[in-house]
Amino acid sequence: MSVLQLIKRTFSRIDVDDFKTLYHTYVRPHMEYCVQVWNPYLQKDIDCLEKVHRRATKMVWGLSKRSYAERLHILGLYPLEQRWIKD
């Protein structure tokens, strides 16, 4: 969450291309660093990671009012649980 706050303070308006660059460079490596992210076992770990993912997708200008599924589709991302299955 701290990385998201840093991005939010630094950039006043984030479009889709900027979001993809920032997300893949700063947010995703932090989320994939620990073992709880590789294969989360506890529901609280899954909920915490999904919360960060949801909040990150709301930062894109014009997408905050859309549903989570729509935001993921527009940004070309997958829900985290589906990502764990793919990897």
N, C-alpha and C positions, 0 to 999 in steps of 0.2 A: 504494500500500500504506500510505503514511503516513496518508492520510485514513481508511482502514479502521481502523487502529490507534487513531486519535483517537476514532472512533465507538465502538469496542469498549471503550475505557477510560472513556468518558463514560456509556454506557448499559449497565446490567447485564443487562437483558432486552429484547430487541427483538422485537416482534410483526410481522405481515405489513404492517399499515398504516404502522407507524412505519418499517419498512425501506423501503417504497416512497418515503416522503417523504424520508428521509435519502439513499437511493441516488440519486434523481433530482435532489436538491438539491446534494449534495456530491461524490459519486463520479463520476457520469456526465459532468458537465461537464469534469472533469479528464481523463477518458478520451477525450473527443471533441475536446479542444483542439488536439492536434498533428496534422500531416498523416499520420503513420503510422497513426493511428486511422481517418481518413476512408477510406483505401484502403491497408491494410497489404499490403506486397509481400513482405517477408521473413517466413519461417516463425517466426523468433525473436520478431518483433514480435507476430505472431498469438498465439503461445504465452504471451507475457508478458501480453497483454491478457486472454486467456481465464483465466489464473491469477488475476488480480485479480477477474474476474467470478465465478469459482468460489468464491473465498474470501469474497466479499461475500455470496453466497447462503447460505453456511454459518453466517453470523452470526445468522440468524433462529432464534428459540427453537423447538426441536422439529423443525427441518429438517436438522440437521447429519448425521444418520445416513442420510438418504435419498440417492438417486442424484441426479446433477446434473440429469438430464432431469426428474425428479419435482419438484425444487426450482424449476426454471424454470416448470414448468406451474402449480404452486401459486401462485407469485409473479406469474404473468402476464407473464413476460419471455421473450425469444427468445435463442437462442445468438448470440454476437456475429457470427459469419460470416453467419448468416441475416439479421441486422439490416443488415449492410452491403449485402446484395443488395436488401433492401426499400427502403433510402434511395436 
